[in-house]
């Protein structure tokens, strides 16, 4: 959270929930792409894309240095992604599990 925000935790939670409801209302990849391109700066969107790519490469068992060489993502960020992949909130795992069958179908 930004240091000078005057929102209560409850107000912040409501704002966060509104964002997440907006995301789950998206119907397809095209709508999702348009929403995120409107929502994020190009650098923010690239950071999200890079992190998701790191997740995919970690799932393939690639070492951090190889992932860095392939993506340009810092080893620190790769480590952070790996930590959340194994000990986070389960979000990465939920999406990996739900999209695994899509990934198999497209290859």
C-alpha positions as CSV (number, residue, x, y, z in Angstrom):
1,X,0.0,0.0,0.0
2,X,1.2,3.5,-0.7
3,X,2.5,5.2,2.5
4,X,0.2,8.3,2.4
5,X,-3.0,6.4,1.8
6,X,-5.7,7.2,4.3
7,X,-7.9,4.2,3.6
8,X,-8.8,1.8,6.4
9,X,-8.0,-1.9,6.0
10,X,-11.7,-2.4,5.4
11,X,-11.8,0.2,2.6
12,X,-8.7,-1.3,1.1
13,X,-10.2,-4.8,1.3
14,X,-13.4,-3.6,-0.5
15,X,-11.3,-1.9,-3.2
16,X,-9.3,-5.1,-3.6
17,X,-12.4,-7.2,-3.8
18,X,-13.9,-4.9,-6.5
19,X,-10.8,-5.4,-8.6
20,X,-10.9,-9.2,-8.2
21,X,-14.6,-9.2,-9.1
22,X,-13.8,-7.3,-12.2
23,X,-11.1,-9.8,-13.2
24,X,-13.4,-12.8,-12.7
25,X,-16.1,-11.1,-14.8
26,X,-13.9,-11.2,-17.9
27,X,-15.2,-13.8,-20.4
28,X,-12.2,-14.7,-22.5
29,X,-8.5,-14.0,-23.2
30,X,-9.3,-11.1,-25.5
31,X,-11.4,-9.3,-22.8
32,X,-8.7,-10.0,-20.3
33,X,-5.9,-8.6,-22.5
34,X,-7.9,-5.4,-23.1
35,X,-8.7,-5.0,-19.4
36,X,-5.1,-5.5,-18.3
37,X,-3.7,-3.2,-21.1
38,X,-6.1,-0.5,-19.8
39,X,-5.3,-1.2,-16.2
40,X,-1.6,-1.5,-16.3
41,X,1.3,0.5,-17.6
42,X,3.3,-1.4,-20.3
43,X,6.0,-2.0,-17.7
44,X,3.5,-3.3,-15.1
45,X,2.0,-5.7,-17.6
46,X,5.4,-6.9,-18.8
47,X,6.3,-7.6,-15.1
48,X,3.2,-9.7,-14.7
49,X,3.9,-11.5,-18.0
50,X,7.5,-12.1,-17.0
51,X,6.5,-13.5,-13.6
52,X,4.0,-15.9,-15.1
53,X,6.6,-17.0,-17.6
54,X,9.0,-17.7,-14.7
55,X,6.3,-19.9,-13.1
56,X,6.1,-21.9,-16.3
57,X,9.8,-22.3,-16.5
58,X,10.1,-23.2,-12.8
59,X,7.5,-25.9,-13.4
60,X,9.7,-27.3,-16.1
61,X,12.5,-27.6,-13.5
62,X,14.8,-25.1,-15.0
63,X,17.5,-23.6,-12.8
64,X,17.3,-20.0,-11.8
65,X,20.3,-18.9,-13.8
66,X,18.9,-20.5,-17.0
67,X,15.5,-18.8,-16.4
68,X,17.4,-15.5,-15.9
69,X,19.2,-16.1,-19.2
70,X,16.0,-16.9,-21.0
71,X,13.9,-14.1,-19.6
72,X,16.1,-11.4,-18.2
73,X,14.2,-11.5,-14.9
74,X,16.4,-11.0,-11.9
75,X,17.4,-14.1,-9.9
76,X,15.9,-12.3,-6.8
77,X,12.5,-12.1,-8.6
78,X,12.8,-15.7,-9.8
79,X,13.4,-16.7,-6.2
80,X,10.4,-14.7,-5.0
81,X,8.2,-16.4,-7.6
82,X,9.6,-19.8,-6.6
83,X,8.9,-19.1,-2.9
84,X,5.3,-18.1,-3.6
85,X,4.9,-21.1,-6.0
86,X,5.8,-23.5,-3.1
87,X,4.7,-21.5,0.0
88,X,2.4,-18.8,-1.1
89,X,-1.4,-18.5,-1.1
90,X,-2.0,-21.2,-3.7
91,X,-2.9,-18.9,-6.5
92,X,-0.2,-20.0,-8.8
93,X,-1.0,-23.7,-8.2
94,X,-4.7,-23.2,-8.8
95,X,-4.1,-21.6,-12.1
96,X,-1.4,-24.1,-13.1
97,X,-3.8,-27.0,-12.3
98,X,-6.8,-25.4,-14.2
99,X,-4.8,-24.5,-17.3
100,X,-2.7,-27.7,-17.5
101,X,-5.3,-29.4,-19.7
102,X,-5.4,-26.3,-22.0
103,X,-1.6,-26.4,-22.3
104,X,-1.7,-30.0,-23.2
105,X,-4.4,-29.5,-25.8
106,X,-2.5,-26.6,-27.5
107,X,0.7,-28.6,-28.0
